[in-house]
Amino acid sequence: MKFGIEFVPNEPLDEIVKDVKLAEDAGFEYVWVTDHYNNKNVYETLALIAKETSTIKLGPGVTNPYVRGPAISASAIATIDEISDGRATFGIGPGDKATFDTLGIEWTKPVTTVKNAIEEIKTLTSGGSTPSGAALQGAKAVQEAIPMYMGAQGPKMLETSGEIADGCLINASNPKDFEAAIPMIKKGIDAAGKNIADFDVAAYTSTSIGTDSEAAKKAAKIVVAFIAAGAPPMVIARHGLPEGFNDKCGDCLAKGDFGGAIGLIDDAALDAFSVCGTPDEFVPKIEALGEMGVTQYVAGSPLGKNKEESIKLLGEVIAK
Ligand SMILES: C[C@H](OP(=O)(O)OC[C@@H](O)[C@@H](O)[C@@H](O)Cn1c2nc(=O)[nH]c(=O)c-2cc2ccc(O)cc21)C(=O)N[C@@H](CCC(=O)N[C@@H](CCC(=O)O)C(=O)O)C(=O)O
């Protein structure tokens, strides 16, 4: 199992760099930086991380092809690849409609748009030019191809990731979600005549680890409430949660009743949408994900009550 860690660039950048260095020392192989227009810029954050680290692979987890055209993303990730001396990875997903409505950006044909973007970025970063004549000159074309990952959850997006990408980052924490997702990815892999052994299935989880199990669970509840609120009814049913559970969470959150939302999150909901507990409790949960075909465990927000302690404890899990 490979281990990755997610950072959201909405805190002081020197804090993020310090925590990424801790993660690198703890044995993490990947750092994924989220990309939302209202946070700090993903590429400037990655550049700082690249300068201050030496082994961890790094990339956007995930950007989208609507706020930046493929050629701009290609230039940005080729630059990160140069700064990091060949450690860049690239995660791209379709983004979400609400964000693009806010930005006044038309969000159409997400599968096709992501697919075309990946093809174009692959061409440009390996020194080629697009049919319209775009080509990277100053942004050094990379020696090794930069691994392409897709942020995907829907059936078509998952299938497309198998077909054209090197891996995918799936926002899910429970083996049941991968039981459903991996056959869809495999459909794309088979259609492209590729081998699933060469594909990285990353569980982009909500993680909360601590020496005190109950405190770790408590720290995850608000994040799980947001995840549950965004989960489609099919996923709610998959995890045996009561019908309308997502709407109940969403209603509380919409009213700003965070106490009410947290009150809804019981162990069943925590188990469905997060991985929580002590290092000893983590091991069987990560093994269960591995048995379902997950090849990279990405520790996502909140990590735990105390980020530094959580990164060190996750290092203990990595070492097991
Ligand atoms: C578009 C959507 O795809 P999805 O995979 O479910 O998208 C949900 C999320 O993955 C997407 O919002 C991501 O951008 C969210 N996301 C992030 N989104 C961000 O904006 N920033 C982030 O940092 C971020 C991180 C992230 C990490 C992991 C992860 O899994 C997702 C992440 C969907 O509805 N897909 C369906 C329908 C696709 C569709 O629209 N099909 C149409 C059009 C087909 C075409 O496009 O050609 C059709 O069939 O006619 C499907 O895949 O089957």
Ligand as a Chemical Component Dictionary entry (heavy atoms), coordinates in Angstrom:
data_LIG
# 
_chem_comp.id                   LIG 
_chem_comp.type                 NON-POLYMER 
_chem_comp.pdbx_formal_charge   0 
_chem_comp.three_letter_code    LIG 
# 
loop_
_chem_comp_atom.comp_id 
_chem_comp_atom.atom_id 
_chem_comp_atom.alt_atom_id 
_chem_comp_atom.type_symbol 
_chem_comp_atom.charge 
_chem_comp_atom.model_Cartn_x 
_chem_comp_atom.model_Cartn_y 
_chem_comp_atom.model_Cartn_z 
_chem_comp_atom.pdbx_ordinal 
LIG C1  C1  C 0 -19.222 15.016 -13.415 1  
LIG C2  C2  C 0 -19.461 14.000 -12.351 2  
LIG O1  O1  O 0 -18.245 13.236 -12.193 3  
LIG P1  P1  P 0 -17.792 12.737 -10.744 4  
LIG O2  O2  O 0 -16.605 11.904 -10.843 5  
LIG O3  O3  O 0 -18.969 12.168 -10.033 6  
LIG O4  O4  O 0 -17.383 14.144 -10.058 7  
LIG C3  C3  C 0 -17.429 14.252 -8.676  8  
LIG C4  C4  C 0 -16.051 14.690 -8.195  9  
LIG O5  O5  O 0 -15.115 13.705 -8.537  10 
LIG C5  C5  C 0 -15.628 16.025 -8.784  11 
LIG O6  O6  O 0 -16.524 17.016 -8.395  12 
LIG C6  C6  C 0 -14.187 16.359 -8.323  13 
LIG O7  O7  O 0 -13.742 17.488 -9.017  14 
LIG C7  C7  C 0 -14.236 16.623 -6.814  15 
LIG N1  N1  N 0 -12.853 16.771 -6.239  16 
LIG C8  C8  C 0 -12.309 18.022 -6.169  17 
LIG N2  N2  N 0 -12.943 19.069 -6.754  18 
LIG C9  C9  C 0 -12.391 20.317 -6.706  19 
LIG O8  O8  O 0 -12.963 21.237 -7.261  20 
LIG N3  N3  N 0 -11.203 20.546 -6.061  21 
LIG C10 C10 C 0 -10.506 19.540 -5.464  22 
LIG O9  O9  O 0 -9.426  19.779 -4.932  23 
LIG C11 C11 C 0 -11.062 18.211 -5.505  24 
LIG C12 C12 C 0 -10.406 17.112 -4.947  25 
LIG C13 C13 C 0 -10.921 15.821 -5.142  26 
LIG C14 C14 C 0 -10.205 14.692 -4.717  27 
LIG C15 C15 C 0 -10.706 13.428 -4.953  28 
LIG C16 C16 C 0 -11.942 13.265 -5.604  29 
LIG O10 O10 O 0 -12.436 12.040 -5.848  30 
LIG C17 C17 C 0 -12.671 14.377 -6.034  31 
LIG C18 C18 C 0 -12.170 15.657 -5.800  32 
LIG C19 C19 C 0 -20.611 13.088 -12.787 33 
LIG O11 O11 O 0 -21.749 13.404 -12.598 34 
LIG N4  N4  N 0 -20.242 12.022 -13.467 35 
LIG C20 C20 C 0 -21.238 11.080 -13.973 36 
LIG C21 C21 C 0 -21.996 11.647 -15.180 37 
LIG C22 C22 C 0 -21.042 12.144 -16.222 38 
LIG C23 C23 C 0 -21.759 12.968 -17.289 39 
LIG O12 O12 O 0 -22.047 14.110 -17.073 40 
LIG N5  N5  N 0 -22.036 12.371 -18.455 41 
LIG C24 C24 C 0 -22.678 13.106 -19.510 42 
LIG C25 C25 C 0 -21.644 13.873 -20.314 43 
LIG C26 C26 C 0 -20.601 12.951 -20.902 44 
LIG C27 C27 C 0 -19.433 13.754 -21.465 45 
LIG O13 O13 O 0 -18.884 14.582 -20.717 46 
LIG O14 O14 O 0 -19.046 13.522 -22.622 47 
LIG C28 C28 C 0 -23.389 12.123 -20.356 48 
LIG O15 O15 O 0 -23.219 10.928 -20.087 49 
LIG O16 O16 O 0 -24.102 12.607 -21.234 50 
LIG C29 C29 C 0 -20.464 9.820  -14.362 51 
LIG O17 O17 O 0 -19.230 9.814  -14.222 52 
LIG O18 O18 O 0 -21.123 8.836  -14.758 53 
# 
loop_
_chem_comp_bond.comp_id 
_chem_comp_bond.atom_id_1 
_chem_comp_bond.atom_id_2 
_chem_comp_bond.value_order 
_chem_comp_bond.pdbx_ordinal 
LIG C1  C2  SING 1  
LIG C2  O1  SING 2  
LIG C2  C19 SING 3  
LIG O1  P1  SING 4  
LIG P1  O2  DOUB 5  
LIG P1  O3  SING 6  
LIG P1  O4  SING 7  
LIG O4  C3  SING 8  
LIG C3  C4  SING 9  
LIG C4  O5  SING 10 
LIG C4  C5  SING 11 
LIG C5  O6  SING 12 
LIG C5  C6  SING 13 
LIG C6  O7  SING 14 
LIG C6  C7  SING 15 
LIG C7  N1  SING 16 
LIG N1  C8  SING 17 
LIG N1  C18 SING 18 
LIG C8  N2  DOUB 19 
LIG C8  C11 SING 20 
LIG N2  C9  SING 21 
LIG C9  O8  DOUB 22 
LIG C9  N3  SING 23 
LIG N3  C10 SING 24 
LIG C10 O9  DOUB 25 
LIG C10 C11 SING 26 
LIG C11 C12 DOUB 27 
LIG C12 C13 SING 28 
LIG C13 C14 SING 29 
LIG C13 C18 DOUB 30 
LIG C14 C15 DOUB 31 
LIG C15 C16 SING 32 
LIG C16 O10 SING 33 
LIG C16 C17 DOUB 34 
LIG C17 C18 SING 35 
LIG C19 O11 DOUB 36 
LIG C19 N4  SING 37 
LIG N4  C20 SING 38 
LIG C20 C21 SING 39 
LIG C20 C29 SING 40 
LIG C21 C22 SING 41 
LIG C22 C23 SING 42 
LIG C23 O12 DOUB 43 
LIG C23 N5  SING 44 
LIG N5  C24 SING 45 
LIG C24 C25 SING 46 
LIG C24 C28 SING 47 
LIG C25 C26 SING 48 
LIG C26 C27 SING 49 
LIG C27 O13 DOUB 50 
LIG C27 O14 SING 51 
LIG C28 O15 DOUB 52 
LIG C28 O16 SING 53 
LIG C29 O17 DOUB 54 
LIG C29 O18 SING 55 
# 
